[in-house]
Amino acid sequence: MAICVTDSAVKEEMTVGDIIELTWSNKRHGKARIENHGTSWKILRIEDSVGFSRLAGPWLLIKSVQDDDLRWINQDNDPAFKIIE
């Protein structure tokens, strides 16, 4: 499934198992993560909320396709990453 974010609105619903492409929106954190772990990530889990942030979900637990790096990102409003097509 192609995923595209435009003005923070996801055009298609994401599901566990989808592969998404990321770009960085915060040079300090996102850029290094993309350079070290690649742009392709697999969605492992989707949650409405997480204990470490007050931002509303959905939250995606993702794993790098390139290696075993894991991280949570906010689907619509992540400070370090944007989901691209």
C-alpha positions, -999 to 999 in steps of 0.1 A, spaced: 0 0 0 13 35 -8 13 58 21 15 96 16 13 124 41 2 158 29 -3 186 54 -3 159 82 -33 141 67 -27 104 59 -45 95 26 -46 58 32 -51 37 64 -20 20 77 -20 -15 90 4 -38 108 29 -53 84 29 -23 60 62 -9 48 65 28 51 91 53 38 103 80 62 121 113 58 134 135 86 117 167 97 141 174 125 177 176 115 191 168 149 173 135 155 156 123 124 184 129 99 209 107 118 183 79 123 175 78 86 212 79 77 220 50 101 189 28 96 175 36 62 142 51 49 121 18 48 104 7 80 79 -20 88 49 -13 111 48 -37 140 21 -22 162 -4 6 161 -16 22 194 -40 51 202 -17 64 230 17 57 245 30 63 280 59 85 271 39 112 252 7 133 256 4 136 218 -28 119 205 -22 88 183 -21 69 163 14 58 173 33 33 152 60 10 165 82 5 135 113 -16 127 139 -7 102 139 -30 71 177 -24 69 185 -36 105 167 -43 138 163 -7 150 129 -1 166 112 32 174 78 47 180 66 75 157 34 95 158 16 89 125 4 125 120 25 148 142 60 133 148 86 159 157 115 141 140 100 122 110 75 124 82 59 95 64 63 99 26 51 80 -4 
